[in-house]
Amino acid sequence: MATLVAMAGSDASAAEWARRGPQKYAATVPAVYDLWQDPQERYNLFMNSFTEKTWMMVLFNKDTSDLMKTYEANPPRKLQSETYTGPMQIERFRKIDKIKSLLKKKGIDLNELKD
């Protein structure tokens, strides 16, 4: 059995596999190339360093969901009002409270403004 050593840019299929016997091509996705970006067809779009490792995400999904459940049960820190997404924020509340106290000192009654 002869050893096939595929070089980048060669016509051999799956160039990133250095050792295979003849007639051992077993890819499930055909080689797809972006001819505008790679006219020499050296870079297979589906077999880059990211997509070769996507099978590991199946293993990490359960562990990640378990970890997120622990964050819900035991938050890493107390909830802070600065992260509250409602209409009132701490800075705005403090400014309004300061304005109320200044108006009260000047004798202006805000209860008259209520509908």
Residue frames as qw, qx, qy, qz and C-alpha x, y, z in Angstrom:
[[0.000, 0.890, 0.456, 0.000, 0.00, 0.00, 0.00],
 [0.432, 0.362, -0.002, 0.826, 1.48, 3.31, -1.06],
 [0.228, -0.609, -0.430, 0.626, 1.40, 6.28, 1.27],
 [0.234, 0.733, 0.379, 0.514, -0.32, 9.34, -0.12],
 [0.328, -0.457, -0.239, 0.792, 1.06, 12.66, 1.02],
 [0.231, 0.801, 0.470, 0.291, -1.23, 15.45, -0.12],
 [0.354, -0.103, -0.071, 0.927, 0.18, 18.93, -0.49],
 [0.174, 0.689, 0.374, -0.595, -1.83, 22.14, -0.19],
 [0.327, 0.640, -0.255, -0.647, -3.07, 23.14, -3.60],
 [0.053, -0.183, 0.923, 0.333, -2.81, 19.67, -5.03],
 [0.583, -0.057, -0.452, -0.672, -5.62, 17.78, -6.72],
 [0.350, -0.093, -0.908, 0.211, -5.69, 15.19, -3.93],
 [0.480, -0.642, -0.367, -0.471, -8.88, 15.17, -1.92],
 [0.672, -0.733, -0.098, -0.031, -8.79, 16.24, 1.74],
 [0.539, 0.619, -0.364, 0.440, -5.30, 17.70, 1.64],
 [0.320, -0.696, 0.430, -0.477, -5.15, 18.04, 5.43],
 [0.928, -0.231, 0.274, -0.097, -5.04, 14.23, 5.84],
 [0.068, 0.735, -0.638, -0.219, -1.43, 13.26, 5.22],
 [0.054, -0.264, 0.959, 0.085, -1.70, 9.49, 5.31],
 [0.778, 0.223, 0.322, -0.490, -4.29, 7.35, 3.56],
 [0.501, -0.034, 0.792, 0.347, -4.19, 4.45, 1.26],
 [0.131, 0.033, -0.557, -0.820, -5.40, 4.60, -2.33],
 [0.427, -0.356, -0.638, -0.533, -9.19, 4.76, -2.78],
 [0.355, -0.361, -0.721, 0.473, -9.81, 5.68, 0.87],
 [0.088, -0.184, -0.018, -0.979, -11.64, 8.95, 0.28],
 [0.234, -0.473, -0.846, 0.079, -14.60, 9.00, 2.65],
 [0.028, 0.079, 0.193, -0.978, -15.72, 12.63, 2.89],
 [0.164, 0.575, 0.788, -0.147, -19.43, 13.27, 3.37],
 [0.186, 0.890, 0.156, -0.386, -19.32, 16.86, 2.13],
 [0.735, 0.486, 0.166, 0.442, -17.83, 17.62, -1.27],
 [0.468, -0.266, -0.018, 0.843, -14.97, 20.06, -1.41],
 [0.159, 0.899, 0.388, 0.126, -16.42, 23.57, -1.78],
 [0.517, -0.142, 0.030, 0.843, -14.18, 26.49, -2.70],
 [0.131, 0.904, 0.219, -0.344, -14.75, 30.22, -2.92],
 [0.725, 0.330, 0.278, 0.537, -13.15, 30.93, -6.28],
 [0.109, 0.925, 0.030, 0.363, -13.15, 34.70, -5.79],
 [0.468, -0.820, 0.314, -0.100, -11.18, 34.47, -2.55],
 [0.563, -0.418, 0.696, 0.152, -9.20, 31.33, -3.43],
 [0.677, 0.556, -0.238, -0.419, -8.80, 30.85, -7.19],
 [0.294, 0.454, -0.841, -0.030, -6.22, 28.07, -6.72],
 [0.844, -0.268, -0.292, -0.362, -8.74, 26.02, -4.68],
 [0.418, 0.305, -0.722, 0.459, -6.43, 25.55, -1.71],
 [0.153, -0.079, 0.617, -0.767, -8.88, 26.27, 1.10],
 [0.287, -0.373, -0.841, -0.268, -11.90, 24.03, 1.53],
 [0.304, -0.477, 0.041, -0.823, -14.72, 26.09, 3.09],
 [0.818, -0.405, -0.191, -0.362, -16.17, 23.19, 5.07],
 [0.905, -0.198, -0.234, 0.296, -12.96, 21.70, 6.42],
 [0.183, 0.725, -0.319, 0.582, -11.29, 24.59, 8.16],
 [0.282, 0.159, -0.764, 0.559, -9.98, 24.50, 11.71],
 [0.420, -0.100, 0.365, -0.825, -13.36, 25.58, 13.18],
 [0.816, 0.058, -0.147, -0.557, -15.67, 23.11, 11.46],
 [0.615, 0.213, -0.753, 0.092, -13.36, 20.19, 12.12],
 [0.162, 0.046, -0.761, 0.627, -14.03, 20.67, 15.84],
 [0.482, -0.223, -0.047, -0.846, -17.78, 21.35, 15.82],
 [0.714, -0.192, -0.656, -0.152, -18.55, 17.77, 16.84],
 [0.375, -0.036, -0.663, 0.647, -17.23, 18.63, 20.31],
 [0.281, -0.231, 0.095, -0.927, -20.07, 21.10, 20.88],
 [0.733, -0.284, -0.492, -0.374, -22.46, 18.19, 21.39],
 [0.664, -0.176, -0.594, 0.418, -20.40, 17.15, 24.40],
 [0.208, 0.031, -0.320, 0.924, -20.18, 20.68, 25.79],
 [0.353, -0.425, -0.333, -0.764, -23.90, 21.53, 25.47],
 [0.700, -0.507, -0.498, -0.068, -24.98, 19.43, 28.44],
 [0.599, -0.243, -0.348, 0.679, -22.13, 20.63, 30.64],
 [0.086, 0.203, 0.042, 0.974, -22.78, 24.25, 29.70],
 [0.488, -0.508, -0.381, -0.599, -26.49, 23.96, 30.49],
 [0.720, -0.450, -0.477, 0.226, -25.67, 22.35, 33.86],
 [0.442, -0.067, -0.211, 0.869, -23.26, 25.19, 34.62],
 [0.138, -0.356, -0.190, -0.905, -25.86, 27.83, 33.72],
 [0.626, -0.548, -0.486, -0.266, -28.38, 26.17, 36.07],
 [0.636, -0.349, -0.404, 0.557, -25.89, 26.53, 38.93],
 [0.176, 0.124, -0.019, 0.976, -25.63, 30.27, 38.16],
 [0.420, -0.489, -0.363, -0.673, -29.41, 30.54, 38.45],
 [0.738, -0.503, -0.449, 0.036, -29.46, 28.65, 41.75],
 [0.608, -0.598, -0.065, 0.517, -26.31, 30.28, 43.18],
 [0.396, 0.895, 0.030, 0.202, -25.56, 33.60, 41.47],
 [0.714, 0.146, -0.242, 0.641, -21.88, 34.57, 41.54],
 [0.149, 0.018, -0.287, 0.946, -22.82, 37.95, 43.06],
 [0.161, 0.572, 0.629, -0.501, -25.85, 39.75, 44.42],
 [0.321, 0.692, 0.508, 0.399, -28.13, 41.49, 41.97],
 [0.269, -0.315, -0.092, 0.906, -27.21, 45.11, 41.55],
 [0.311, 0.768, 0.430, -0.358, -29.60, 47.88, 40.68],
 [0.029, 0.647, -0.410, -0.642, -27.13, 49.21, 38.09],
 [0.045, -0.078, 0.895, 0.437, -27.92, 46.19, 35.94],
 [0.341, 0.511, 0.700, -0.363, -31.68, 46.62, 36.34],
 [0.208, 0.142, 0.593, 0.764, -33.13, 47.23, 32.89],
 [0.028, 0.741, 0.661, -0.114, -36.32, 48.92, 34.03],
 [0.222, 0.842, 0.231, 0.434, -37.23, 52.56, 33.43],
 [0.320, -0.922, 0.143, -0.164, -35.66, 53.93, 36.65],
 [0.758, 0.250, -0.389, 0.460, -31.91, 53.84, 37.25],
 [0.584, -0.532, -0.351, 0.502, -30.04, 54.74, 40.41],
 [0.320, -0.053, 0.070, 0.943, -28.47, 57.89, 38.98],
 [0.183, -0.445, -0.439, -0.759, -31.80, 59.13, 37.71],
 [0.554, -0.638, -0.535, -0.018, -33.48, 58.32, 41.04],
 [0.536, -0.400, -0.242, 0.703, -30.79, 60.24, 42.95],
 [0.142, 0.142, 0.218, 0.955, -31.10, 63.26, 40.65],
 [0.359, -0.563, -0.509, -0.544, -34.89, 63.32, 41.06],
 [0.611, -0.591, -0.464, 0.250, -34.55, 62.96, 44.83],
 [0.430, -0.209, -0.086, 0.874, -32.03, 65.83, 44.93],
 [0.054, -0.326, -0.355, -0.874, -34.33, 68.02, 42.82],
 [0.488, -0.631, -0.556, -0.233, -37.24, 67.25, 45.15],
 [0.574, -0.523, -0.350, 0.525, -35.22, 68.25, 48.21],
 [0.272, -0.027, 0.099, 0.957, -34.06, 71.50, 46.51],
 [0.228, -0.460, -0.466, -0.721, -37.63, 72.38, 45.51],
 [0.558, -0.625, -0.543, 0.050, -38.86, 71.61, 49.02],
 [0.483, -0.334, -0.211, 0.781, -36.23, 74.00, 50.45],
 [0.053, 0.088, 0.240, 0.965, -37.50, 76.74, 48.11],
 [0.353, 0.257, 0.504, -0.745, -41.08, 76.12, 49.24],
 [0.525, 0.210, -0.488, -0.665, -42.41, 74.55, 46.03],
 [0.640, -0.040, 0.673, -0.368, -44.96, 71.79, 46.69],
 [0.134, 0.223, -0.830, -0.494, -44.80, 68.98, 44.14],
 [0.231, 0.313, 0.894, -0.223, -48.07, 67.42, 45.33],
 [0.379, 0.621, 0.179, -0.663, -49.93, 70.14, 43.42],
 [0.259, 0.483, -0.624, -0.556, -48.50, 68.79, 40.14],
 [0.197, 0.036, 0.980, 0.014, -50.00, 65.31, 40.57],
 [0.399, -0.105, -0.489, -0.769, -53.07, 64.52, 38.47]]
